[in-house]
Amino acid sequence: MRDGAAEPALSGLTISERGGWEGEEVVVDLDAASTGAALRAAE
């Protein structure tokens, strides 16, 4: 259960630290580790 909460939390932290609005979309520059975590969280 803890692992399931960690990945969305990491994605949220990455968005708040690196994200920015471009029109109506949020764009985030991700490294490979963050990209993997984001993909797993989206499943």
PDB file of N, H, CA, C and O in Angstrom:
ATOM      1  N   MET A   1       0.826  -1.185   0.000  1.00  0.00           N
ATOM      2  CA  MET A   1       0.000   0.000   0.000  1.00  0.00           C
ATOM      3  C   MET A   1       0.876   1.257   0.000  1.00  0.00           C
ATOM      4  O   MET A   1       0.553   2.239  -0.669  1.00  0.00           O
ATOM      5  N   ARG A   2       1.967   1.229   0.737  1.00  0.00           N
ATOM      6  H   ARG A   2       2.230   0.431   1.280  1.00  0.00           H
ATOM      7  CA  ARG A   2       2.841   2.396   0.801  1.00  0.00           C
ATOM      8  C   ARG A   2       3.425   2.713  -0.570  1.00  0.00           C
ATOM      9  O   ARG A   2       3.513   3.881  -0.948  1.00  0.00           O
ATOM     10  N   ASP A   3       3.833   1.670  -1.332  1.00  0.00           N
ATOM     11  H   ASP A   3       3.761   0.721  -1.025  1.00  0.00           H
ATOM     12  CA  ASP A   3       4.370   1.906  -2.669  1.00  0.00           C
ATOM     13  C   ASP A   3       3.337   2.547  -3.577  1.00  0.00           C
ATOM     14  O   ASP A   3       3.672   3.392  -4.407  1.00  0.00           O
ATOM     15  N   GLY A   4       2.071   2.143  -3.421  1.00  0.00           N
ATOM     16  H   GLY A   4       1.799   1.456  -2.747  1.00  0.00           H
ATOM     17  CA  GLY A   4       1.004   2.719  -4.233  1.00  0.00           C
ATOM     18  C   GLY A   4       0.803   4.195  -3.968  1.00  0.00           C
ATOM     19  O   GLY A   4       0.400   4.934  -4.865  1.00  0.00           O
ATOM     20  N   ALA A   5       1.075   4.634  -2.761  1.00  0.00           N
ATOM     21  H   ALA A   5       1.403   4.034  -2.032  1.00  0.00           H
ATOM     22  CA  ALA A   5       0.927   6.054  -2.420  1.00  0.00           C
ATOM     23  C   ALA A   5       2.164   6.853  -2.797  1.00  0.00           C
ATOM     24  O   ALA A   5       2.072   8.052  -3.063  1.00  0.00           O
ATOM     25  N   ALA A   6       3.308   6.207  -2.821  1.00  0.00           N
ATOM     26  H   ALA A   6       3.383   5.234  -2.605  1.00  0.00           H
ATOM     27  CA  ALA A   6       4.563   6.917  -3.082  1.00  0.00           C
ATOM     28  C   ALA A   6       4.649   7.432  -4.522  1.00  0.00           C
ATOM     29  O   ALA A   6       5.103   8.553  -4.754  1.00  0.00           O
ATOM     30  N   GLU A   7       4.222   6.632  -5.471  1.00  0.00           N
ATOM     31  H   GLU A   7       3.853   5.721  -5.283  1.00  0.00           H
ATOM     32  CA  GLU A   7       4.353   7.039  -6.865  1.00  0.00           C
ATOM     33  C   GLU A   7       3.479   8.245  -7.216  1.00  0.00           C
ATOM     34  O   GLU A   7       3.981   9.167  -7.859  1.00  0.00           O
ATOM     35  N   PRO A   8       2.188   8.291  -6.828  1.00  0.00           N
ATOM     36  CA  PRO A   8       1.417   9.509  -7.092  1.00  0.00           C
ATOM     37  C   PRO A   8       1.976  10.728  -6.351  1.00  0.00           C
ATOM     38  O   PRO A   8       1.926  11.848  -6.861  1.00  0.00           O
ATOM     39  N   ALA A   9       2.507  10.501  -5.148  1.00  0.00           N
ATOM     40  H   ALA A   9       2.547   9.592  -4.734  1.00  0.00           H
ATOM     41  CA  ALA A   9       3.090  11.620  -4.396  1.00  0.00           C
ATOM     42  C   ALA A   9       4.314  12.160  -5.117  1.00  0.00           C
ATOM     43  O   ALA A   9       4.507  13.373  -5.192  1.00  0.00           O
ATOM     44  N   LEU A  10       5.141  11.267  -5.649  1.00  0.00           N
ATOM     45  H   LEU A  10       4.984  10.282  -5.588  1.00  0.00           H
ATOM     46  CA  LEU A  10       6.323  11.700  -6.395  1.00  0.00           C
ATOM     47  C   LEU A  10       5.913  12.466  -7.646  1.00  0.00           C
ATOM     48  O   LEU A  10       6.529  13.475  -7.988  1.00  0.00           O
ATOM     49  N   SER A  11       4.879  11.992  -8.325  1.00  0.00           N
ATOM     50  H   SER A  11       4.379  11.172  -8.047  1.00  0.00           H
ATOM     51  CA  SER A  11       4.398  12.692  -9.521  1.00  0.00           C
ATOM     52  C   SER A  11       3.888  14.083  -9.168  1.00  0.00           C
ATOM     53  O   SER A  11       4.173  15.047  -9.879  1.00  0.00           O
ATOM     54  N   GLY A  12       3.134  14.195  -8.073  1.00  0.00           N
ATOM     55  H   GLY A  12       2.902  13.412  -7.496  1.00  0.00           H
ATOM     56  CA  GLY A  12       2.621  15.496  -7.645  1.00  0.00           C
ATOM     57  C   GLY A  12       3.744  16.445  -7.277  1.00  0.00           C
ATOM     58  O   GLY A  12       3.689  17.629  -7.610  1.00  0.00           O
ATOM     59  N   LEU A  13       4.768  15.941  -6.590  1.00  0.00           N
ATOM     60  H   LEU A  13       4.814  14.979  -6.320  1.00  0.00           H
ATOM     61  CA  LEU A  13       5.913  16.767  -6.218  1.00  0.00           C
ATOM     62  C   LEU A  13       6.651  17.255  -7.459  1.00  0.00           C
ATOM     63  O   LEU A  13       7.047  18.418  -7.534  1.00  0.00           O
ATOM     64  N   THR A  14       6.833  16.367  -8.427  1.00  0.00           N
ATOM     65  H   THR A  14       6.511  15.423  -8.366  1.00  0.00           H
ATOM     66  CA  THR A  14       7.511  16.743  -9.663  1.00  0.00           C
ATOM     67  C   THR A  14       6.738  17.815 -10.408  1.00  0.00           C
ATOM     68  O   THR A  14       7.334  18.757 -10.930  1.00  0.00           O
ATOM     69  N   ILE A  15       5.420  17.686 -10.466  1.00  0.00           N
ATOM     70  H   ILE A  15       4.936  16.920 -10.043  1.00  0.00           H
ATOM     71  CA  ILE A  15       4.593  18.697 -11.143  1.00  0.00           C
ATOM     72  C   ILE A  15       4.724  20.031 -10.432  1.00  0.00           C
ATOM     73  O   ILE A  15       4.876  21.065 -11.084  1.00  0.00           O
ATOM     74  N   SER A  16       4.668  20.027  -9.082  1.00  0.00           N
ATOM     75  H   SER A  16       4.545  19.187  -8.553  1.00  0.00           H
ATOM     76  CA  SER A  16       4.749  21.308  -8.375  1.00  0.00           C
ATOM     77  C   SER A  16       6.124  21.938  -8.490  1.00  0.00           C
ATOM     78  O   SER A  16       6.232  23.164  -8.486  1.00  0.00           O
ATOM     79  N   GLU A  17       7.181  21.138  -8.592  1.00  0.00           N
ATOM     80  H   GLU A  17       7.093  20.142  -8.595  1.00  0.00           H
ATOM     81  CA  GLU A  17       8.526  21.700  -8.666  1.00  0.00           C
ATOM     82  C   GLU A  17       8.930  22.090 -10.080  1.00  0.00           C
ATOM     83  O   GLU A  17       9.624  23.088 -10.272  1.00  0.00           O
ATOM     84  N   ARG A  18       8.499  21.306 -11.081  1.00  0.00           N
ATOM     85  H   ARG A  18       7.935  20.495 -10.925  1.00  0.00           H
ATOM     86  CA  ARG A  18       8.990  21.504 -12.450  1.00  0.00           C
ATOM     87  C   ARG A  18       7.907  21.854 -13.451  1.00  0.00           C
ATOM     88  O   ARG A  18       8.212  22.151 -14.606  1.00  0.00           O
ATOM     89  N   GLY A  19       6.648  21.825 -13.036  1.00  0.00           N
ATOM     90  H   GLY A  19       6.400  21.584 -12.098  1.00  0.00           H
ATOM     91  CA  GLY A  19       5.555  22.024 -13.978  1.00  0.00           C
ATOM     92  C   GLY A  19       5.275  23.478 -14.261  1.00  0.00           C
ATOM     93  O   GLY A  19       5.586  24.364 -13.465  1.00  0.00           O
ATOM     94  N   GLY A  20       4.685  23.700 -15.405  1.00  0.00           N
ATOM     95  H   GLY A  20       4.432  22.980 -16.051  1.00  0.00           H
ATOM     96  CA  GLY A  20       4.275  25.039 -15.779  1.00  0.00           C
ATOM     97  C   GLY A  20       3.111  24.977 -16.748  1.00  0.00           C
ATOM     98  O   GLY A  20       2.972  24.018 -17.506  1.00  0.00           O
ATOM     99  N   TRP A  21       2.287  25.989 -16.719  1.00  0.00           N
ATOM    100  H   TRP A  21       2.399  26.768 -16.102  1.00  0.00           H
ATOM    101  CA  TRP A  21       1.124  26.038 -17.608  1.00  0.00           C
ATOM    102  C   TRP A  21       1.560  26.498 -18.993  1.00  0.00           C
ATOM    103  O   TRP A  21       2.332  27.446 -19.136  1.00  0.00           O
ATOM    104  N   GLU A  22       1.052  25.810 -20.005  1.00  0.00           N
ATOM    105  H   GLU A  22       0.425  25.040 -19.889  1.00  0.00           H
ATOM    106  CA  GLU A  22       1.181  26.228 -21.405  1.00  0.00           C
ATOM    107  C   GLU A  22      -0.222  26.167 -21.979  1.00  0.00           C
ATOM    108  O   GLU A  22      -0.697  25.108 -22.392  1.00  0.00           O
ATOM    109  N   GLY A  23      -0.871  27.308 -21.998  1.00  0.00           N
ATOM    110  H   GLY A  23      -0.485  28.168 -21.663  1.00  0.00           H
ATOM    111  CA  GLY A  23      -2.275  27.341 -22.403  1.00  0.00           C
ATOM    112  C   GLY A  23      -3.119  26.677 -21.336  1.00  0.00           C
ATOM    113  O   GLY A  23      -3.111  27.098 -20.180  1.00  0.00           O
ATOM    114  N   GLU A  24      -3.853  25.633 -21.721  1.00  0.00           N
ATOM    115  H   GLU A  24      -3.859  25.291 -22.660  1.00  0.00           H
ATOM    116  CA  GLU A  24      -4.707  24.911 -20.777  1.00  0.00           C
ATOM    117  C   GLU A  24      -4.080  23.613 -20.293  1.00  0.00           C
ATOM    118  O   GLU A  24      -4.748  22.820 -19.630  1.00  0.00           O
ATOM    119  N   GLU A  25      -2.802  23.376 -20.613  1.00  0.00           N
ATOM    120  H   GLU A  25      -2.259  24.020 -21.152  1.00  0.00           H
ATOM    121  CA  GLU A  25      -2.120  22.142 -20.242  1.00  0.00           C
ATOM    122  C   GLU A  25      -0.979  22.432 -19.285  1.00  0.00           C
ATOM    123  O   GLU A  25      -0.374  23.503 -19.320  1.00  0.00           O
ATOM    124  N   VAL A  26      -0.696  21.460 -18.431  1.00  0.00           N
ATOM    125  H   VAL A  26      -1.188  20.590 -18.403  1.00  0.00           H
ATOM    126  CA  VAL A  26       0.477  21.533 -17.564  1.00  0.00           C
ATOM    127  C   VAL A  26       1.580  20.723 -18.230  1.00  0.00           C
ATOM    128  O   VAL A  26       1.379  19.565 -18.596  1.00  0.00           O
ATOM    129  N   VAL A  27       2.744  21.340 -18.382  1.00  0.00           N
ATOM    130  H   VAL A  27       2.908  22.281 -18.084  1.00  0.00           H
ATOM    131  CA  VAL A  27       3.880  20.687 -19.014  1.00  0.00           C
ATOM    132  C   VAL A  27       4.972  20.524 -17.962  1.00  0.00           C
ATOM    133  O   VAL A  27       5.284  21.458 -17.222  1.00  0.00           O
ATOM    134  N   VAL A  28       5.554  19.307 -17.906  1.00  0.00           N
ATOM    135  H   VAL A  28       5.301  18.549 -18.507  1.00  0.00           H
ATOM    136  CA  VAL A  28       6.565  18.997 -16.912  1.00  0.00           C
ATOM    137  C   VAL A  28       7.762  18.359 -17.601  1.00  0.00           C
ATOM    138  O   VAL A  28       7.607  17.411 -18.371  1.00  0.00           O
ATOM    139  N   ASP A  29       8.953  18.875 -17.327  1.00  0.00           N
ATOM    140  H   ASP A  29       9.079  19.645 -16.701  1.00  0.00           H
ATOM    141  CA  ASP A  29      10.188  18.280 -17.816  1.00  0.00           C
ATOM    142  C   ASP A  29      10.572  17.168 -16.850  1.00  0.00           C
ATOM    143  O   ASP A  29      10.941  17.441 -15.707  1.00  0.00           O
ATOM    144  N   LEU A  30      10.487  15.905 -17.301  1.00  0.00           N
ATOM    145  H   LEU A  30      10.188  15.684 -18.229  1.00  0.00           H
ATOM    146  CA  LEU A  30      10.727  14.755 -16.428  1.00  0.00           C
ATOM    147  C   LEU A  30      12.016  14.037 -16.799  1.00  0.00           C
ATOM    148  O   LEU A  30      12.375  13.942 -17.972  1.00  0.00           O
ATOM    149  N   ASP A  31      12.702  13.536 -15.783  1.00  0.00           N
ATOM    150  H   ASP A  31      12.410  13.613 -14.830  1.00  0.00           H
ATOM    151  CA  ASP A  31      13.808  12.629 -16.041  1.00  0.00           C
ATOM    152  C   ASP A  31      13.259  11.210 -16.167  1.00  0.00           C
ATOM    153  O   ASP A  31      12.065  10.992 -15.959  1.00  0.00           O
ATOM    154  N   ALA A  32      14.102  10.253 -16.500  1.00  0.00           N
ATOM    155  H   ALA A  32      15.072  10.429 -16.668  1.00  0.00           H
ATOM    156  CA  ALA A  32      13.641   8.894 -16.765  1.00  0.00           C
ATOM    157  C   ALA A  32      12.973   8.254 -15.537  1.00  0.00           C
ATOM    158  O   ALA A  32      11.957   7.575 -15.683  1.00  0.00           O
ATOM    159  N   ALA A  33      13.513   8.452 -14.357  1.00  0.00           N
ATOM    160  H   ALA A  33      14.339   9.003 -14.238  1.00  0.00           H
ATOM    161  CA  ALA A  33      12.939   7.858 -13.135  1.00  0.00           C
ATOM    162  C   ALA A  33      11.558   8.430 -12.860  1.00  0.00           C
ATOM    163  O   ALA A  33      10.642   7.690 -12.501  1.00  0.00           O
ATOM    164  N   SER A  34      11.398   9.729 -13.023  1.00  0.00           N
ATOM    165  H   SER A  34      12.142  10.331 -13.314  1.00  0.00           H
ATOM    166  CA  SER A  34      10.106  10.358 -12.798  1.00  0.00           C
ATOM    167  C   SER A  34       9.083   9.921 -13.828  1.00  0.00           C
ATOM    168  O   SER A  34       7.904   9.758 -13.514  1.00  0.00           O
ATOM    169  N   THR A  35       9.534   9.732 -15.058  1.00  0.00           N
ATOM    170  H   THR A  35      10.492   9.865 -15.314  1.00  0.00           H
ATOM    171  CA  THR A  35       8.631   9.288 -16.114  1.00  0.00           C
ATOM    172  C   THR A  35       8.094   7.899 -15.791  1.00  0.00           C
ATOM    173  O   THR A  35       6.899   7.651 -15.946  1.00  0.00           O
ATOM    174  N   GLY A  36       8.955   6.995 -15.346  1.00  0.00           N
ATOM    175  H   GLY A  36       9.926   7.197 -15.220  1.00  0.00           H
ATOM    176  CA  GLY A  36       8.514   5.657 -14.975  1.00  0.00           C
ATOM    177  C   GLY A  36       7.520   5.676 -13.837  1.00  0.00           C
ATOM    178  O   GLY A  36       6.519   4.961 -13.867  1.00  0.00           O
ATOM    179  N   ALA A  37       7.791   6.491 -12.834  1.00  0.00           N
ATOM    180  H   ALA A  37       8.604   7.072 -12.809  1.00  0.00           H
ATOM    181  CA  ALA A  37       6.871   6.597 -11.693  1.00  0.00           C
ATOM    182  C   ALA A  37       5.528   7.168 -12.134  1.00  0.00           C
ATOM    183  O   ALA A  37       4.479   6.706 -11.685  1.00  0.00           O
ATOM    184  N   ALA A  38       5.555   8.163 -13.008  1.00  0.00           N
ATOM    185  H   ALA A  38       6.407   8.537 -13.373  1.00  0.00           H
ATOM    186  CA  ALA A  38       4.314   8.757 -13.491  1.00  0.00           C
ATOM    187  C   ALA A  38       3.489   7.757 -14.281  1.00  0.00           C
ATOM    188  O   ALA A  38       2.266   7.715 -14.143  1.00  0.00           O
ATOM    189  N   LEU A  39       4.145   6.952 -15.106  1.00  0.00           N
ATOM    190  H   LEU A  39       5.138   6.986 -15.218  1.00  0.00           H
ATOM    191  CA  LEU A  39       3.423   5.947 -15.877  1.00  0.00           C
ATOM    192  C   LEU A  39       2.807   4.885 -14.986  1.00  0.00           C
ATOM    193  O   LEU A  39       1.672   4.471 -15.219  1.00  0.00           O
ATOM    194  N   ARG A  40       3.537   4.432 -13.962  1.00  0.00           N
ATOM    195  H   ARG A  40       4.459   4.769 -13.772  1.00  0.00           H
ATOM    196  CA  ARG A  40       2.994   3.436 -13.047  1.00  0.00           C
ATOM    197  C   ARG A  40       1.834   4.017 -12.250  1.00  0.00           C
ATOM    198  O   ARG A  40       0.857   3.314 -11.990  1.00  0.00           O
ATOM    199  N   ALA A  41       1.920   5.277 -11.859  1.00  0.00           N
ATOM    200  H   ALA A  41       2.714   5.848 -12.070  1.00  0.00           H
ATOM    201  CA  ALA A  41       0.858   5.916 -11.085  1.00  0.00           C
ATOM    202  C   ALA A  41      -0.422   6.074 -11.916  1.00  0.00           C
ATOM    203  O   ALA A  41      -1.528   6.054 -11.375  1.00  0.00           O
ATOM    204  N   ALA A  42      -0.262   6.230 -13.223  1.00  0.00           N
ATOM    205  H   ALA A  42       0.637   6.246 -13.662  1.00  0.00           H
ATOM    206  CA  ALA A  42      -1.411   6.436 -14.098  1.00  0.00           C
ATOM    207  C   ALA A  42      -2.172   5.134 -14.372  1.00  0.00           C
ATOM    208  O   ALA A  42      -3.307   5.178 -14.846  1.00  0.00           O
ATOM    209  N   GLU A  43      -1.574   3.994 -14.085  1.00  0.00           N
ATOM    210  H   GLU A  43      -0.652   3.959 -13.699  1.00  0.00           H
ATOM    211  CA  GLU A  43      -2.222   2.709 -14.365  1.00  0.00           C
ATOM    212  C   GLU A  43      -3.372   2.444 -13.439  1.00  0.00           C
ATOM    213  O   GLU A  43      -4.023   1.404 -13.544  1.00  0.00           O
TER     214      GLU A  43
END
